[in-house]
Each structure stands twice: as structure tokens, then as C-alpha cells.
Amino acid sequence: VFESPMAWPWILFNVFALIPLVIVGIGYSQVFLLALCAVGWLMTAVKIASALDDLAPPAANVPIYFVVLAASGLLIAGAGWWLNKNQDEFGSVICYHMERISLSRRLLPDEELDESARRGQGDAEFQGEVS
């Protein structure tokens, strides 16, 4: 499989496109990014099925595609179910780490970020008192 000229681009696609889509999608609770990742995973499943298809006799083409696509669909459905149950906990951890390593955190000192957060909190309290 690794001798194929298309193997390394797909490996790079999975590492540098699908994994960041999952991380950013979960961190910012963006369903569209997670749907894009699921489509990318299905594209990868088709590539895996076609690689297995090249190794198998022609009579096994349909069962190979069926098994690989069914397994990847079940994995996507299971991941969606698990994420639905644990999204708040998992999302807050990812969001915390994304904020911790963000570029704005490195460019602005902590005091300025804390001060702007306090101002935002004060504005919210002020609007609550006026209502």
C-alpha cells in the first residue's frame, strides 16, 4: 500500500486535514466541520476499499466495498453518538487547550486579556441590572 504514489498524499490529507477538522469542530462546536471530517473519512474508506480491491480477486469487489464502507459508517455513527454524550466535557477541554496555545494569548499579555474579560463581564452585569 505504501508503494502506491497516492498513499502518501492520502496519509498527509488524513493527518493535516481530517484531524484538525475534528479538533476545531469539537472545540468550537461546529457541526459543519465535523460533517466535513465524516465526508473525508468516507473518502479515505473508499481509498482503502479500492486498495484492498486491487489485492483481491474480481469476484470479491462488492463484498470488500460493502464491508469497508459499512464498518466506516458504523464507526462514524458510533463516534457521533459518543460525541453527543460527551461533547460538553470533551469540547471544554479542547477549547481550554486552544485558548492556551492561541496566537492572541501570545501577542497580548495576560493582564490585557484578563482586563478585557473583566470589562466584558462588567458589561454583562451592567446590562442585567438595566433590564
Phi, psi and chi 1 to 4 in degrees:
 res  aa     phi    psi   chi1   chi2   chi3   chi4
   1 VAL       -  -39.4  173.9      -      -      -
   2 PHE   -75.2  -12.2  -66.7  110.3      -      -
   3 GLU   -80.1  -16.0  -75.1   87.3   27.9      -
   4 SER   -65.5  138.3  170.6      -      -      -
   5 PRO   -66.9  -17.4   18.2  -25.1      -      -
   6 MET   -95.0   -2.2  -72.2  -60.6  -65.1      -
   7 ALA   -69.8  -49.0      -      -      -      -
   8 TRP   -66.8  -39.3  -70.8  109.2      -      -
   9 PRO   -60.6  -35.5  -26.1   33.7      -      -
  10 TRP   -71.9  -35.9  -84.4  100.7      -      -
  11 ILE   -64.4  -44.5  -68.1  170.4      -      -
  12 LEU   -64.5  -38.2  -67.5  176.1      -      -
  13 PHE   -60.2  -44.3  168.2   72.7      -      -
  14 ASN   -65.9  -40.3  -75.4  -43.7      -      -
  15 VAL   -75.6  -45.5  170.2      -      -      -
  16 PHE   -97.2   -4.4  -67.4  114.6      -      -
  17 ALA  -119.3  -50.8      -      -      -      -
  18 LEU   -73.6  -43.1  -64.0 -176.4      -      -
  19 ILE   -64.3  -46.1  -66.2  173.3      -      -
  20 PRO   -63.4  -33.2  -25.9   35.2      -      -
  21 LEU   -61.3  -41.2  -83.6  175.8      -      -
  22 VAL   -65.3  -46.6  168.4      -      -      -
  23 ILE   -63.8  -48.8  -67.5  170.4      -      -
  24 VAL   -69.5  -38.6  173.0      -      -      -
  25 GLY   -62.2  -41.4      -      -      -      -
  26 ILE   -73.9  -41.6  -67.5  172.4      -      -
  27 GLY   -62.9  -37.7      -      -      -      -
  28 TYR  -105.4    8.6  -70.7  115.5      -      -
  29 SER    54.5   46.9  -61.7      -      -      -
  30 GLN  -102.5  108.0  -66.1  -66.9  -41.9      -
  31 VAL   -67.7  -34.2  176.4      -      -      -
  32 PHE   -60.7  -41.5  179.7   68.8      -      -
  33 LEU   -66.1  -37.2  -63.9  178.0      -      -
  34 LEU   -68.7  -35.1  -64.6  172.7      -      -
  35 ALA   -66.7  -39.7      -      -      -      -
  36 LEU   -61.8  -39.0  -76.9  177.3      -      -
  37 CYS   -65.2  -39.2 -179.3      -      -      -
  38 ALA   -64.7  -39.2      -      -      -      -
  39 VAL   -64.8  -42.0  168.9      -      -      -
  40 GLY   -62.6  -37.8      -      -      -      -
  41 TRP   -66.3  -38.9  174.8 -105.7      -      -
  42 LEU   -66.3  -36.3  -74.6  175.3      -      -
  43 MET   -62.4  -41.4  -71.0  170.5   40.7      -
  44 THR   -65.4  -38.1  -58.0      -      -      -
  45 ALA   -63.8  -37.9      -      -      -      -
  46 VAL   -64.9  -40.6  168.8      -      -      -
  47 LYS   -64.2  -40.6  -74.3  -58.0 -121.0 -178.5
  48 ILE   -65.2  -42.3  -69.3  169.8      -      -
  49 ALA   -64.3  -38.7      -      -      -      -
  50 SER   -69.9  -33.5   67.2      -      -      -
  51 ALA   -66.8  -40.9      -      -      -      -
  52 LEU   -68.5  -33.5  -68.2  173.9      -      -
  53 ASP   -64.3  -35.5 -178.8   36.8      -      -
  54 ASP   -66.0  -29.1  -68.7  -19.2      -      -
  55 LEU   -84.7  -20.7  -59.7  173.1      -      -
  56 ALA   -97.6  163.1      -      -      -      -
  57 PRO   -68.0  157.5   18.3  -26.3      -      -
  58 PRO   -60.1  -25.9  -21.1   28.3      -      -
  59 ALA   -70.1  -17.0      -      -      -      -
  60 ALA   -98.2    9.2      -      -      -      -
  61 ASN   -60.7  -52.9  -68.0   -9.9      -      -
  62 VAL   -65.0  -46.4  173.2      -      -      -
  63 PRO   -62.1  -34.6  -23.5   32.0      -      -
  64 ILE   -64.5  -49.3  -72.7  174.5      -      -
  65 TYR   -61.6  -40.7  -82.4   97.5      -      -
  66 PHE   -61.8  -48.7  177.4   77.9      -      -
  67 VAL   -66.3  -45.5  168.3      -      -      -
  68 VAL   -65.9  -45.9  170.3      -      -      -
  69 LEU   -70.5  -35.1  -68.3  176.2      -      -
  70 ALA   -66.1  -43.0      -      -      -      -
  71 ALA   -64.4  -42.5      -      -      -      -
  72 SER   -69.1  -35.3   66.8      -      -      -
  73 GLY   -64.4  -41.2      -      -      -      -
  74 LEU   -66.1  -37.4  -70.8  173.6      -      -
  75 LEU   -64.3  -41.9  -76.0  172.9      -      -
  76 ILE   -64.7  -43.7  -70.8  171.4      -      -
  77 ALA   -63.9  -41.9      -      -      -      -
  78 GLY   -64.6  -40.3      -      -      -      -
  79 ALA   -65.4  -38.3      -      -      -      -
  80 GLY   -65.3  -41.3      -      -      -      -
  81 TRP   -64.3  -44.8  174.6   77.2      -      -
  82 TRP   -64.1  -41.8  178.1   82.2      -      -
  83 LEU   -66.0  -36.3 -175.9   60.3      -      -
  84 ASN   -62.4  -38.1 -172.9   25.9      -      -
  85 LYS   -76.1  -32.9  -68.4 -177.2   73.6   99.0
  86 ASN  -116.1   17.6  -58.2  -43.4      -      -
  87 GLN   -64.1  -41.3 -174.9  171.6    5.5      -
  88 ASP   -62.7  -48.7  -66.4  -27.0      -      -
  89 GLU   -65.4  -49.6  177.1 -175.0  -27.0      -
  90 PHE   -67.3  -40.9 -159.8   56.4      -      -
  91 GLY   -65.0  -38.1      -      -      -      -
  92 SER   -68.5  -35.7   64.3      -      -      -
  93 VAL   -66.2  -46.2  169.4      -      -      -
  94 ILE   -65.3  -42.5  -71.0  177.6      -      -
  95 CYS   -62.0  -40.0 -168.4      -      -      -
  96 TYR   -60.6  -46.5  166.8   74.6      -      -
  97 HIS   -68.7  -34.8  -72.7  -66.2      -      -
  98 MET   -66.6  -40.5  -72.2  171.4   59.7      -
  99 GLU   -67.5  -36.5  -73.6  177.0    0.6      -
 100 ARG   -66.3  -36.4 -169.4  173.9   57.1   87.6
 101 ILE  -103.3   12.0   62.7  172.5      -      -
 102 SER   -69.7  155.7   72.2      -      -      -
 103 LEU   -68.2  -37.0 -176.6   60.4      -      -
 104 SER   -64.6  -32.2   62.0      -      -      -
 105 ARG   -66.8  -33.6  174.4   70.6   76.1  172.5
 106 ARG   -80.0  -30.6  -66.9  172.6 -168.5 -117.2
 107 LEU   -80.1  -36.0  -66.5  176.2      -      -
 108 LEU  -103.8  137.1  -60.8  172.7      -      -
 109 PRO   -64.6  159.5  -14.1   21.6      -      -
 110 ASP   -61.0  -33.9  -74.6  -21.0      -      -
 111 GLU   -63.0  -40.3  -65.8  106.9   25.3      -
 112 GLU   -66.2  -39.4  -70.4 -178.9   23.6      -
 113 LEU   -67.5  -41.8  -71.3  174.1      -      -
 114 ASP   -65.8  -39.2  -68.3  -21.3      -      -
 115 GLU   -65.4  -42.4 -173.6  176.4  -48.7      -
 116 SER   -67.7  -33.7   66.2      -      -      -
 117 ALA   -67.7  -39.4      -      -      -      -
 118 ARG   -65.7  -40.8  -81.1 -169.9 -139.9  118.4
 119 ARG   -62.3  -41.2  -91.5 -172.2  -86.0  142.4
 120 GLY   -64.5  -38.8      -      -      -      -
 121 GLN   -69.0  -40.4 -177.0 -177.9   11.7      -
 122 GLY   -64.5  -38.8      -      -      -      -
 123 ASP   -63.3  -40.5  -68.3  -17.6      -      -
 124 ALA   -66.5  -39.6      -      -      -      -
 125 GLU   -66.9  -38.8  -70.8  173.6   -0.8      -
 126 PHE   -64.2  -42.4  178.1   72.2      -      -
 127 GLN   -67.2  -33.1  -70.4  173.2   -5.6      -
 128 GLY   -67.3  -35.7      -      -      -      -
 129 GLU   -73.4  -33.4  -69.6  173.8    5.7      -
 130 VAL   -71.4  -35.8  172.0      -      -      -
 131 SER   -63.5      -  -61.1      -      -      -
